[in-house]
Amino acid sequence: MDLSVEEASVLHEALEQLLESQSFPRLERVHRLLSWRLAAASDETASGLTAELARLAREASTLEEYEAARDRVLGPILERLESPENRDP
């Protein structure tokens, strides 16, 4: 399948909305694959976390490799954000 970044983004959003309303296990992998490839295709002028995720996506050979690398990078960040001292009273 050959999609432009814009077309892939629209498809990604449609899949996300569908998956939020119902369970489609076979579509979940397609959604994850599309997320990975969109991250890899993201603008190379990005900075910060977006740039880091794009770099990880471009370097990964498989979806699973990308997700593992992404989880290693995001895990500590999410843990800090979810910690009790960062929660609203």
PyMOL Python script that loads the backbone (N, CA, C, O; Angstrom):
from pymol import cmd

cmd.read_pdbstr("""\
ATOM      1  N   MET A   1       0.845  -1.164   0.000  1.00  0.00           N
ATOM      2  CA  MET A   1       0.000   0.000   0.000  1.00  0.00           C
ATOM      3  C   MET A   1       0.895   1.233   0.000  1.00  0.00           C
ATOM      4  O   MET A   1       1.877   1.298   0.740  1.00  0.00           O
ATOM      5  N   ASP A   2       0.560   2.183  -0.812  1.00  0.00           N
ATOM      6  CA  ASP A   2       1.339   3.409  -0.906  1.00  0.00           C
ATOM      7  C   ASP A   2       0.445   4.581  -0.514  1.00  0.00           C
ATOM      8  O   ASP A   2      -0.472   4.950  -1.246  1.00  0.00           O
ATOM      9  N   LEU A   3       0.726   5.156   0.648  1.00  0.00           N
ATOM     10  CA  LEU A   3      -0.059   6.280   1.152  1.00  0.00           C
ATOM     11  C   LEU A   3       0.843   7.471   1.402  1.00  0.00           C
ATOM     12  O   LEU A   3       2.000   7.315   1.792  1.00  0.00           O
ATOM     13  N   SER A   4       0.311   8.655   1.178  1.00  0.00           N
ATOM     14  CA  SER A   4       1.038   9.850   1.590  1.00  0.00           C
ATOM     15  C   SER A   4       0.956   9.944   3.108  1.00  0.00           C
ATOM     16  O   SER A   4       0.151   9.254   3.733  1.00  0.00           O
ATOM     17  N   VAL A   5       1.780  10.788   3.696  1.00  0.00           N
ATOM     18  CA  VAL A   5       1.734  10.977   5.149  1.00  0.00           C
ATOM     19  C   VAL A   5       0.358  11.499   5.560  1.00  0.00           C
ATOM     20  O   VAL A   5      -0.185  11.086   6.585  1.00  0.00           O
ATOM     21  N   GLU A   6      -0.201  12.399   4.765  1.00  0.00           N
ATOM     22  CA  GLU A   6      -1.532  12.932   5.078  1.00  0.00           C
ATOM     23  C   GLU A   6      -2.592  11.837   5.046  1.00  0.00           C
ATOM     24  O   GLU A   6      -3.432  11.760   5.942  1.00  0.00           O
ATOM     25  N   GLU A   7      -2.557  10.990   4.016  1.00  0.00           N
ATOM     26  CA  GLU A   7      -3.523   9.892   3.917  1.00  0.00           C
ATOM     27  C   GLU A   7      -3.352   8.908   5.071  1.00  0.00           C
ATOM     28  O   GLU A   7      -4.335   8.431   5.638  1.00  0.00           O
ATOM     29  N   ALA A   8      -2.114   8.610   5.412  1.00  0.00           N
ATOM     30  CA  ALA A   8      -1.842   7.694   6.521  1.00  0.00           C
ATOM     31  C   ALA A   8      -2.339   8.282   7.835  1.00  0.00           C
ATOM     32  O   ALA A   8      -2.863   7.554   8.678  1.00  0.00           O
ATOM     33  N   SER A   9      -2.184   9.575   8.017  1.00  0.00           N
ATOM     34  CA  SER A   9      -2.661  10.232   9.241  1.00  0.00           C
ATOM     35  C   SER A   9      -4.178  10.149   9.356  1.00  0.00           C
ATOM     36  O   SER A   9      -4.710   9.895  10.437  1.00  0.00           O
ATOM     37  N   VAL A  10      -4.870  10.361   8.245  1.00  0.00           N
ATOM     38  CA  VAL A  10      -6.335  10.266   8.242  1.00  0.00           C
ATOM     39  C   VAL A  10      -6.768   8.837   8.556  1.00  0.00           C
ATOM     40  O   VAL A  10      -7.684   8.627   9.350  1.00  0.00           O
ATOM     41  N   LEU A  11      -6.119   7.859   7.940  1.00  0.00           N
ATOM     42  CA  LEU A  11      -6.430   6.454   8.204  1.00  0.00           C
ATOM     43  C   LEU A  11      -6.152   6.103   9.664  1.00  0.00           C
ATOM     44  O   LEU A  11      -6.943   5.403  10.298  1.00  0.00           O
ATOM     45  N   HIS A  12      -5.037   6.584  10.194  1.00  0.00           N
ATOM     46  CA  HIS A  12      -4.671   6.339  11.588  1.00  0.00           C
ATOM     47  C   HIS A  12      -5.749   6.875  12.524  1.00  0.00           C
ATOM     48  O   HIS A  12      -6.164   6.188  13.458  1.00  0.00           O
ATOM     49  N   GLU A  13      -6.195   8.086  12.276  1.00  0.00           N
ATOM     50  CA  GLU A  13      -7.232   8.706  13.110  1.00  0.00           C
ATOM     51  C   GLU A  13      -8.537   7.917  13.031  1.00  0.00           C
ATOM     52  O   GLU A  13      -9.193   7.703  14.051  1.00  0.00           O
ATOM     53  N   ALA A  14      -8.917   7.485  11.838  1.00  0.00           N
ATOM     54  CA  ALA A  14     -10.146   6.705  11.678  1.00  0.00           C
ATOM     55  C   ALA A  14     -10.051   5.376  12.430  1.00  0.00           C
ATOM     56  O   ALA A  14     -11.003   4.965  13.093  1.00  0.00           O
ATOM     57  N   LEU A  15      -8.913   4.713  12.325  1.00  0.00           N
ATOM     58  CA  LEU A  15      -8.716   3.457  13.054  1.00  0.00           C
ATOM     59  C   LEU A  15      -8.771   3.686  14.557  1.00  0.00           C
ATOM     60  O   LEU A  15      -9.356   2.892  15.293  1.00  0.00           O
ATOM     61  N   GLU A  16      -8.158   4.775  15.008  1.00  0.00           N
ATOM     62  CA  GLU A  16      -8.152   5.085  16.438  1.00  0.00           C
ATOM     63  C   GLU A  16      -9.571   5.284  16.961  1.00  0.00           C
ATOM     64  O   GLU A  16      -9.925   4.772  18.024  1.00  0.00           O
ATOM     65  N   GLN A  17     -10.373   6.021  16.219  1.00  0.00           N
ATOM     66  CA  GLN A  17     -11.760   6.246  16.633  1.00  0.00           C
ATOM     67  C   GLN A  17     -12.547   4.942  16.647  1.00  0.00           C
ATOM     68  O   GLN A  17     -13.339   4.703  17.558  1.00  0.00           O
ATOM     69  N   LEU A  18     -12.336   4.108  15.653  1.00  0.00           N
ATOM     70  CA  LEU A  18     -13.022   2.820  15.585  1.00  0.00           C
ATOM     71  C   LEU A  18     -12.617   1.922  16.747  1.00  0.00           C
ATOM     72  O   LEU A  18     -13.465   1.271  17.358  1.00  0.00           O
ATOM     73  N   LEU A  19     -11.324   1.886  17.051  1.00  0.00           N
ATOM     74  CA  LEU A  19     -10.834   1.029  18.131  1.00  0.00           C
ATOM     75  C   LEU A  19     -11.263   1.528  19.506  1.00  0.00           C
ATOM     76  O   LEU A  19     -11.390   0.735  20.440  1.00  0.00           O
ATOM     77  N   GLU A  20     -11.487   2.832  19.639  1.00  0.00           N
ATOM     78  CA  GLU A  20     -11.959   3.374  20.915  1.00  0.00           C
ATOM     79  C   GLU A  20     -13.409   2.992  21.179  1.00  0.00           C
ATOM     80  O   GLU A  20     -13.819   2.876  22.333  1.00  0.00           O
ATOM     81  N   SER A  21     -14.187   2.794  20.118  1.00  0.00           N
ATOM     82  CA  SER A  21     -15.606   2.493  20.292  1.00  0.00           C
ATOM     83  C   SER A  21     -15.906   0.997  20.330  1.00  0.00           C
ATOM     84  O   SER A  21     -16.911   0.584  20.908  1.00  0.00           O
ATOM     85  N   GLN A  22     -15.047   0.182  19.722  1.00  0.00           N
ATOM     86  CA  GLN A  22     -15.272  -1.262  19.670  1.00  0.00           C
ATOM     87  C   GLN A  22     -13.933  -1.984  19.691  1.00  0.00           C
ATOM     88  O   GLN A  22     -12.878  -1.380  19.495  1.00  0.00           O
ATOM     89  N   SER A  23     -13.997  -3.280  19.931  1.00  0.00           N
ATOM     90  CA  SER A  23     -12.780  -4.092  19.939  1.00  0.00           C
ATOM     91  C   SER A  23     -12.635  -4.829  18.610  1.00  0.00           C
ATOM     92  O   SER A  23     -13.496  -5.618  18.220  1.00  0.00           O
ATOM     93  N   PHE A  24     -11.532  -4.554  17.929  1.00  0.00           N
ATOM     94  CA  PHE A  24     -11.202  -5.221  16.680  1.00  0.00           C
ATOM     95  C   PHE A  24      -9.745  -5.660  16.759  1.00  0.00           C
ATOM     96  O   PHE A  24      -8.861  -4.954  16.273  1.00  0.00           O
ATOM     97  N   PRO A  25      -9.486  -6.810  17.361  1.00  0.00           N
ATOM     98  CA  PRO A  25      -8.103  -7.252  17.553  1.00  0.00           C
ATOM     99  C   PRO A  25      -7.265  -7.253  16.274  1.00  0.00           C
ATOM    100  O   PRO A  25      -6.078  -6.928  16.322  1.00  0.00           O
ATOM    101  N   ARG A  26      -7.850  -7.605  15.150  1.00  0.00           N
ATOM    102  CA  ARG A  26      -7.075  -7.652  13.902  1.00  0.00           C
ATOM    103  C   ARG A  26      -6.694  -6.248  13.430  1.00  0.00           C
ATOM    104  O   ARG A  26      -5.666  -6.070  12.778  1.00  0.00           O
ATOM    105  N   LEU A  27      -7.510  -5.267  13.754  1.00  0.00           N
ATOM    106  CA  LEU A  27      -7.196  -3.896  13.363  1.00  0.00           C
ATOM    107  C   LEU A  27      -6.185  -3.248  14.300  1.00  0.00           C
ATOM    108  O   LEU A  27      -5.503  -2.297  13.918  1.00  0.00           O
ATOM    109  N   GLU A  28      -6.085  -3.756  15.520  1.00  0.00           N
ATOM    110  CA  GLU A  28      -5.159  -3.162  16.485  1.00  0.00           C
ATOM    111  C   GLU A  28      -3.721  -3.216  15.982  1.00  0.00           C
ATOM    112  O   GLU A  28      -2.979  -2.245  16.137  1.00  0.00           O
ATOM    113  N   ARG A  29      -3.318  -4.328  15.385  1.00  0.00           N
ATOM    114  CA  ARG A  29      -1.955  -4.427  14.856  1.00  0.00           C
ATOM    115  C   ARG A  29      -1.753  -3.451  13.700  1.00  0.00           C
ATOM    116  O   ARG A  29      -0.701  -2.820  13.597  1.00  0.00           O
ATOM    117  N   VAL A  30      -2.751  -3.324  12.835  1.00  0.00           N
ATOM    118  CA  VAL A  30      -2.660  -2.368  11.725  1.00  0.00           C
ATOM    119  C   VAL A  30      -2.476  -0.959  12.284  1.00  0.00           C
ATOM    120  O   VAL A  30      -1.662  -0.185  11.780  1.00  0.00           O
ATOM    121  N   HIS A  31      -3.230  -0.634  13.321  1.00  0.00           N
ATOM    122  CA  HIS A  31      -3.126   0.684  13.953  1.00  0.00           C
ATOM    123  C   HIS A  31      -1.726   0.903  14.528  1.00  0.00           C
ATOM    124  O   HIS A  31      -1.142   1.974  14.365  1.00  0.00           O
ATOM    125  N   ARG A  32      -1.197  -0.117  15.200  1.00  0.00           N
ATOM    126  CA  ARG A  32       0.150  -0.015  15.778  1.00  0.00           C
ATOM    127  C   ARG A  32       1.204   0.128  14.687  1.00  0.00           C
ATOM    128  O   ARG A  32       2.134   0.923  14.825  1.00  0.00           O
ATOM    129  N   LEU A  33       1.069  -0.639  13.597  1.00  0.00           N
ATOM    130  CA  LEU A  33       2.016  -0.529  12.477  1.00  0.00           C
ATOM    131  C   LEU A  33       1.980   0.866  11.867  1.00  0.00           C
ATOM    132  O   LEU A  33       3.019   1.460  11.578  1.00  0.00           O
ATOM    133  N   LEU A  34       0.789   1.370  11.679  1.00  0.00           N
ATOM    134  CA  LEU A  34       0.639   2.704  11.107  1.00  0.00           C
ATOM    135  C   LEU A  34       1.233   3.764  12.032  1.00  0.00           C
ATOM    136  O   LEU A  34       1.857   4.717  11.564  1.00  0.00           O
ATOM    137  N   SER A  35       1.044   3.605  13.335  1.00  0.00           N
ATOM    138  CA  SER A  35       1.636   4.543  14.303  1.00  0.00           C
ATOM    139  C   SER A  35       3.155   4.556  14.187  1.00  0.00           C
ATOM    140  O   SER A  35       3.780   5.617  14.197  1.00  0.00           O
ATOM    141  N   TRP A  36       3.740   3.373  14.077  1.00  0.00           N
ATOM    142  CA  TRP A  36       5.202   3.250  13.951  1.00  0.00           C
ATOM    143  C   TRP A  36       5.694   3.930  12.678  1.00  0.00           C
ATOM    144  O   TRP A  36       6.642   4.714  12.719  1.00  0.00           O
ATOM    145  N   ARG A  37       5.055   3.633  11.551  1.00  0.00           N
ATOM    146  CA  ARG A  37       5.517   4.181  10.280  1.00  0.00           C
ATOM    147  C   ARG A  37       5.289   5.692  10.206  1.00  0.00           C
ATOM    148  O   ARG A  37       6.090   6.409   9.605  1.00  0.00           O
ATOM    149  N   LEU A  38       4.206   6.178  10.809  1.00  0.00           N
ATOM    150  CA  LEU A  38       3.986   7.625  10.847  1.00  0.00           C
ATOM    151  C   LEU A  38       5.054   8.315  11.691  1.00  0.00           C
ATOM    152  O   LEU A  38       5.533   9.393  11.339  1.00  0.00           O
ATOM    153  N   ALA A  39       5.420   7.691  12.800  1.00  0.00           N
ATOM    154  CA  ALA A  39       6.494   8.261  13.625  1.00  0.00           C
ATOM    155  C   ALA A  39       7.787   8.319  12.826  1.00  0.00           C
ATOM    156  O   ALA A  39       8.514   9.310  12.893  1.00  0.00           O
ATOM    157  N   ALA A  40       8.078   7.269  12.075  1.00  0.00           N
ATOM    158  CA  ALA A  40       9.305   7.232  11.273  1.00  0.00           C
ATOM    159  C   ALA A  40       9.289   8.288  10.175  1.00  0.00           C
ATOM    160  O   ALA A  40      10.336   8.812   9.797  1.00  0.00           O
ATOM    161  N   ALA A  41       8.114   8.596   9.670  1.00  0.00           N
ATOM    162  CA  ALA A  41       7.996   9.561   8.579  1.00  0.00           C
ATOM    163  C   ALA A  41       7.845  10.994   9.068  1.00  0.00           C
ATOM    164  O   ALA A  41       7.728  11.919   8.265  1.00  0.00           O
ATOM    165  N   SER A  42       7.848  11.179  10.382  1.00  0.00           N
ATOM    166  CA  SER A  42       7.617  12.520  10.914  1.00  0.00           C
ATOM    167  C   SER A  42       8.726  13.480  10.506  1.00  0.00           C
ATOM    168  O   SER A  42       9.838  13.078  10.162  1.00  0.00           O
ATOM    169  N   ASP A  43       8.391  14.725  10.555  1.00  0.00           N
ATOM    170  CA  ASP A  43       9.284  15.804  10.140  1.00  0.00           C
ATOM    171  C   ASP A  43      10.611  15.738  10.884  1.00  0.00           C
ATOM    172  O   ASP A  43      10.639  15.671  12.113  1.00  0.00           O
ATOM    173  N   GLU A  44      11.689  15.757  10.147  1.00  0.00           N
ATOM    174  CA  GLU A  44      13.013  15.653  10.769  1.00  0.00           C
ATOM    175  C   GLU A  44      13.442  16.941  11.470  1.00  0.00           C
ATOM    176  O   GLU A  44      14.506  16.984  12.088  1.00  0.00           O
ATOM    177  N   THR A  45      12.631  17.982  11.380  1.00  0.00           N
ATOM    178  CA  THR A  45      12.953  19.214  12.100  1.00  0.00           C
ATOM    179  C   THR A  45      12.344  19.210  13.503  1.00  0.00           C
ATOM    180  O   THR A  45      12.500  20.174  14.253  1.00  0.00           O
ATOM    181  N   ALA A  46      11.657  18.135  13.853  1.00  0.00           N
ATOM    182  CA  ALA A  46      11.057  18.030  15.187  1.00  0.00           C
ATOM    183  C   ALA A  46      12.157  18.047  16.246  1.00  0.00           C
ATOM    184  O   ALA A  46      13.326  17.795  15.955  1.00  0.00           O
ATOM    185  N   SER A  47      11.758  18.345  17.466  1.00  0.00           N
ATOM    186  CA  SER A  47      12.739  18.380  18.553  1.00  0.00           C
ATOM    187  C   SER A  47      12.166  17.673  19.777  1.00  0.00           C
ATOM    188  O   SER A  47      10.991  17.307  19.810  1.00  0.00           O
ATOM    189  N   GLY A  48      13.009  17.493  20.765  1.00  0.00           N
ATOM    190  CA  GLY A  48      12.584  16.909  22.027  1.00  0.00           C
ATOM    191  C   GLY A  48      12.124  15.475  21.899  1.00  0.00           C
ATOM    192  O   GLY A  48      12.704  14.680  21.159  1.00  0.00           O
ATOM    193  N   LEU A  49      11.076  15.158  22.631  1.00  0.00           N
ATOM    194  CA  LEU A  49      10.562  13.793  22.679  1.00  0.00           C
ATOM    195  C   LEU A  49      10.057  13.328  21.314  1.00  0.00           C
ATOM    196  O   LEU A  49      10.241  12.167  20.950  1.00  0.00           O
ATOM    197  N   THR A  50       9.426  14.217  20.563  1.00  0.00           N
ATOM    198  CA  THR A  50       8.942  13.860  19.225  1.00  0.00           C
ATOM    199  C   THR A  50      10.093  13.435  18.335  1.00  0.00           C
ATOM    200  O   THR A  50       9.988  12.447  17.609  1.00  0.00           O
ATOM    201  N   ALA A  51      11.181  14.167  18.385  1.00  0.00           N
ATOM    202  CA  ALA A  51      12.359  13.818  17.577  1.00  0.00           C
ATOM    203  C   ALA A  51      12.957  12.494  18.022  1.00  0.00           C
ATOM    204  O   ALA A  51      13.392  11.695  17.193  1.00  0.00           O
ATOM    205  N   GLU A  52      12.979  12.261  19.323  1.00  0.00           N
ATOM    206  CA  GLU A  52      13.527  11.005  19.840  1.00  0.00           C
ATOM    207  C   GLU A  52      12.678   9.816  19.402  1.00  0.00           C
ATOM    208  O   GLU A  52      13.218   8.783  19.005  1.00  0.00           O
ATOM    209  N   LEU A  53      11.362   9.950  19.471  1.00  0.00           N
ATOM    210  CA  LEU A  53      10.482   8.866  19.033  1.00  0.00           C
ATOM    211  C   LEU A  53      10.604   8.636  17.529  1.00  0.00           C
ATOM    212  O   LEU A  53      10.559   7.493  17.074  1.00  0.00           O
ATOM    213  N   ALA A  54      10.755   9.699  16.759  1.00  0.00           N
ATOM    214  CA  ALA A  54      10.944   9.557  15.310  1.00  0.00           C
ATOM    215  C   ALA A  54      12.247   8.823  15.015  1.00  0.00           C
ATOM    216  O   ALA A  54      12.293   7.966  14.133  1.00  0.00           O
ATOM    217  N   ARG A  55      13.297   9.155  15.746  1.00  0.00           N
ATOM    218  CA  ARG A  55      14.585   8.484  15.550  1.00  0.00           C
ATOM    219  C   ARG A  55      14.464   6.999  15.873  1.00  0.00           C
ATOM    220  O   ARG A  55      14.948   6.156  15.118  1.00  0.00           O
ATOM    221  N   LEU A  56      13.822   6.681  16.987  1.00  0.00           N
ATOM    222  CA  LEU A  56      13.625   5.279  17.362  1.00  0.00           C
ATOM    223  C   LEU A  56      12.824   4.535  16.292  1.00  0.00           C
ATOM    224  O   LEU A  56      13.135   3.392  15.957  1.00  0.00           O
ATOM    225  N   ALA A  57      11.803   5.186  15.766  1.00  0.00           N
ATOM    226  CA  ALA A  57      10.968   4.557  14.733  1.00  0.00           C
ATOM    227  C   ALA A  57      11.769   4.288  13.468  1.00  0.00           C
ATOM    228  O   ALA A  57      11.628   3.231  12.852  1.00  0.00           O
ATOM    229  N   ARG A  58      12.607   5.238  13.081  1.00  0.00           N
ATOM    230  CA  ARG A  58      13.420   5.058  11.867  1.00  0.00           C
ATOM    231  C   ARG A  58      14.466   3.971  12.046  1.00  0.00           C
ATOM    232  O   ARG A  58      14.797   3.272  11.088  1.00  0.00           O
ATOM    233  N   GLU A  59      14.990   3.819  13.247  1.00  0.00           N
ATOM    234  CA  GLU A  59      16.043   2.826  13.495  1.00  0.00           C
ATOM    235  C   GLU A  59      15.496   1.409  13.681  1.00  0.00           C
ATOM    236  O   GLU A  59      16.229   0.438  13.495  1.00  0.00           O
ATOM    237  N   ALA A  60      14.240   1.285  14.041  1.00  0.00           N
ATOM    238  CA  ALA A  60      13.662  -0.036  14.324  1.00  0.00           C
ATOM    239  C   ALA A  60      13.430  -0.822  13.037  1.00  0.00           C
ATOM    240  O   ALA A  60      13.012  -0.272  12.018  1.00  0.00           O
ATOM    241  N   SER A  61      13.709  -2.108  13.109  1.00  0.00           N
ATOM    242  CA  SER A  61      13.484  -3.001  11.964  1.00  0.00           C
ATOM    243  C   SER A  61      12.099  -3.628  11.989  1.00  0.00           C
ATOM    244  O   SER A  61      11.583  -4.062  10.959  1.00  0.00           O
ATOM    245  N   THR A  62      11.502  -3.670  13.174  1.00  0.00           N
ATOM    246  CA  THR A  62      10.175  -4.276  13.315  1.00  0.00           C
ATOM    247  C   THR A  62       9.313  -3.426  14.239  1.00  0.00           C
ATOM    248  O   THR A  62       9.813  -2.579  14.980  1.00  0.00           O
ATOM    249  N   LEU A  63       8.035  -3.667  14.179  1.00  0.00           N
ATOM    250  CA  LEU A  63       7.103  -2.993  15.077  1.00  0.00           C
ATOM    251  C   LEU A  63       7.457  -3.280  16.524  1.00  0.00           C
ATOM    252  O   LEU A  63       7.478  -2.375  17.359  1.00  0.00           O
ATOM    253  N   GLU A  64       7.733  -4.538  16.816  1.00  0.00           N
ATOM    254  CA  GLU A  64       8.039  -4.934  18.189  1.00  0.00           C
ATOM    255  C   GLU A  64       9.311  -4.259  18.696  1.00  0.00           C
ATOM    256  O   GLU A  64       9.390  -3.864  19.860  1.00  0.00           O
ATOM    257  N   GLU A  65      10.297  -4.131  17.826  1.00  0.00           N
ATOM    258  CA  GLU A  65      11.549  -3.456  18.195  1.00  0.00           C
ATOM    259  C   GLU A  65      11.277  -1.984  18.511  1.00  0.00           C
ATOM    260  O   GLU A  65      11.809  -1.448  19.483  1.00  0.00           O
ATOM    261  N   TYR A  66      10.454  -1.336  17.695  1.00  0.00           N
ATOM    262  CA  TYR A  66      10.105   0.055  17.935  1.00  0.00           C
ATOM    263  C   TYR A  66       9.352   0.206  19.257  1.00  0.00           C
ATOM    264  O   TYR A  66       9.673   1.083  20.059  1.00  0.00           O
ATOM    265  N   GLU A  67       8.352  -0.648  19.484  1.00  0.00           N
ATOM    266  CA  GLU A  67       7.559  -0.529  20.707  1.00  0.00           C
ATOM    267  C   GLU A  67       8.403  -0.754  21.956  1.00  0.00           C
ATOM    268  O   GLU A  67       8.201  -0.084  22.969  1.00  0.00           O
ATOM    269  N   ALA A  68       9.339  -1.684  21.893  1.00  0.00           N
ATOM    270  CA  ALA A  68      10.218  -1.930  23.043  1.00  0.00           C
ATOM    271  C   ALA A  68      11.101  -0.711  23.303  1.00  0.00           C
ATOM    272  O   ALA A  68      11.269  -0.301  24.452  1.00  0.00           O
ATOM    273  N   ALA A  69      11.660  -0.137  22.252  1.00  0.00           N
ATOM    274  CA  ALA A  69      12.511   1.050  22.403  1.00  0.00           C
ATOM    275  C   ALA A  69      11.689   2.231  22.908  1.00  0.00           C
ATOM    276  O   ALA A  69      12.135   2.973  23.783  1.00  0.00           O
ATOM    277  N   ARG A  70      10.506   2.400  22.364  1.00  0.00           N
ATOM    278  CA  ARG A  70       9.621   3.488  22.795  1.00  0.00           C
ATOM    279  C   ARG A  70       9.270   3.335  24.267  1.00  0.00           C
ATOM    280  O   ARG A  70       9.281   4.312  25.015  1.00  0.00           O
ATOM    281  N   ASP A  71       8.960   2.113  24.685  1.00  0.00           N
ATOM    282  CA  ASP A  71       8.616   1.872  26.085  1.00  0.00           C
ATOM    283  C   ASP A  71       9.797   2.145  27.012  1.00  0.00           C
ATOM    284  O   ASP A  71       9.609   2.633  28.126  1.00  0.00           O
ATOM    285  N   ARG A  72      11.010   1.836  26.562  1.00  0.00           N
ATOM    286  CA  ARG A  72      12.208   2.130  27.375  1.00  0.00           C
ATOM    287  C   ARG A  72      12.369   3.633  27.567  1.00  0.00           C
ATOM    288  O   ARG A  72      12.747   4.088  28.647  1.00  0.00           O
ATOM    289  N   VAL A  73      12.084   4.405  26.520  1.00  0.00           N
ATOM    290  CA  VAL A  73      12.231   5.860  26.599  1.00  0.00           C
ATOM    291  C   VAL A  73      11.073   6.485  27.374  1.00  0.00           C
ATOM    292  O   VAL A  73      11.292   7.324  28.248  1.00  0.00           O
ATOM    293  N   LEU A  74       9.852   6.081  27.061  1.00  0.00           N
ATOM    294  CA  LEU A  74       8.680   6.698  27.681  1.00  0.00           C
ATOM    295  C   LEU A  74       8.388   6.187  29.083  1.00  0.00           C
ATOM    296  O   LEU A  74       7.814   6.913  29.896  1.00  0.00           O
ATOM    297  N   GLY A  75       8.772   4.954  29.380  1.00  0.00           N
ATOM    298  CA  GLY A  75       8.468   4.362  30.680  1.00  0.00           C
ATOM    299  C   GLY A  75       8.838   5.242  31.857  1.00  0.00           C
ATOM    300  O   GLY A  75       7.977   5.553  32.680  1.00  0.00           O
ATOM    301  N   PRO A  76      10.097   5.655  31.961  1.00  0.00           N
ATOM    302  CA  PRO A  76      10.486   6.504  33.096  1.00  0.00           C
ATOM    303  C   PRO A  76       9.754   7.850  33.113  1.00  0.00           C
ATOM    304  O   PRO A  76       9.436   8.371  34.182  1.00  0.00           O
ATOM    305  N   ILE A  77       9.492   8.402  31.945  1.00  0.00           N
ATOM    306  CA  ILE A  77       8.785   9.683  31.869  1.00  0.00           C
ATOM    307  C   ILE A  77       7.362   9.512  32.388  1.00  0.00           C
ATOM    308  O   ILE A  77       6.893  10.309  33.201  1.00  0.00           O
ATOM    309  N   LEU A  78       6.681   8.478  31.921  1.00  0.00           N
ATOM    310  CA  LEU A  78       5.302   8.237  32.356  1.00  0.00           C
ATOM    311  C   LEU A  78       5.231   7.917  33.841  1.00  0.00           C
ATOM    312  O   LEU A  78       4.301   8.345  34.524  1.00  0.00           O
ATOM    313  N   GLU A  79       6.199   7.174  34.341  1.00  0.00           N
ATOM    314  CA  GLU A  79       6.218   6.860  35.773  1.00  0.00           C
ATOM    315  C   GLU A  79       6.318   8.134  36.604  1.00  0.00           C
ATOM    316  O   GLU A  79       5.629   8.277  37.614  1.00  0.00           O
ATOM    317  N   ARG A  80       7.175   9.056  36.180  1.00  0.00           N
ATOM    318  CA  ARG A  80       7.301  10.321  36.915  1.00  0.00           C
ATOM    319  C   ARG A  80       6.012  11.132  36.834  1.00  0.00           C
ATOM    320  O   ARG A  80       5.582  11.720  37.826  1.00  0.00           O
ATOM    321  N   LEU A  81       5.401  11.163  35.660  1.00  0.00           N
ATOM    322  CA  LEU A  81       4.160  11.921  35.510  1.00  0.00           C
ATOM    323  C   LEU A  81       3.026  11.335  36.343  1.00  0.00           C
ATOM    324  O   LEU A  81       2.165  12.069  36.829  1.00  0.00           O
ATOM    325  N   GLU A  82       3.025  10.020  36.507  1.00  0.00           N
ATOM    326  CA  GLU A  82       1.958   9.352  37.247  1.00  0.00           C
ATOM    327  C   GLU A  82       2.254   9.219  38.736  1.00  0.00           C
ATOM    328  O   GLU A  82       1.427   8.696  39.483  1.00  0.00           O
ATOM    329  N   SER A  83       3.400   9.676  39.171  1.00  0.00           N
ATOM    330  CA  SER A  83       3.759   9.536  40.580  1.00  0.00           C
ATOM    331  C   SER A  83       2.833  10.390  41.451  1.00  0.00           C
ATOM    332  O   SER A  83       2.304  11.400  40.988  1.00  0.00           O
ATOM    333  N   PRO A  84       2.639   9.986  42.705  1.00  0.00           N
ATOM    334  CA  PRO A  84       1.713  10.694  43.601  1.00  0.00           C
ATOM    335  C   PRO A  84       2.016  12.185  43.741  1.00  0.00           C
ATOM    336  O   PRO A  84       1.092  12.993  43.837  1.00  0.00           O
ATOM    337  N   GLU A  85       3.278  12.555  43.753  1.00  0.00           N
ATOM    338  CA  GLU A  85       3.588  13.981  43.934  1.00  0.00           C
ATOM    339  C   GLU A  85       3.207  14.831  42.724  1.00  0.00           C
ATOM    340  O   GLU A  85       3.158  16.057  42.832  1.00  0.00           O
ATOM    341  N   ASN A  86       2.938  14.212  41.580  1.00  0.00           N
ATOM    342  CA  ASN A  86       2.531  14.955  40.388  1.00  0.00           C
ATOM    343  C   ASN A  86       1.029  14.920  40.147  1.00  0.00           C
ATOM    344  O   ASN A  86       0.553  15.436  39.135  1.00  0.00           O
ATOM    345  N   ARG A  87       0.287  14.327  41.051  1.00  0.00           N
ATOM    346  CA  ARG A  87      -1.168  14.248  40.894  1.00  0.00           C
ATOM    347  C   ARG A  87      -1.836  15.445  41.551  1.00  0.00           C
ATOM    348  O   ARG A  87      -1.338  16.001  42.530  1.00  0.00           O
ATOM    349  N   ASP A  88      -2.965  15.823  40.994  1.00  0.00           N
ATOM    350  CA  ASP A  88      -3.759  16.893  41.603  1.00  0.00           C
ATOM    351  C   ASP A  88      -4.360  16.381  42.905  1.00  0.00           C
ATOM    352  O   ASP A  88      -4.720  15.208  43.011  1.00  0.00           O
ATOM    353  N   PRO A  89      -4.469  17.266  43.901  1.00  0.00           N
ATOM    354  CA  PRO A  89      -5.053  16.849  45.190  1.00  0.00           C
ATOM    355  C   PRO A  89      -6.523  16.530  45.077  1.00  0.00           C
ATOM    356  O   PRO A  89      -7.153  16.166  46.070  1.00  0.00           O
TER     357      PRO A  89
END
""", "prot")
cmd.dss("prot")
cmd.show_as("cartoon", "prot")
cmd.util.cbc("prot")
cmd.orient("prot")
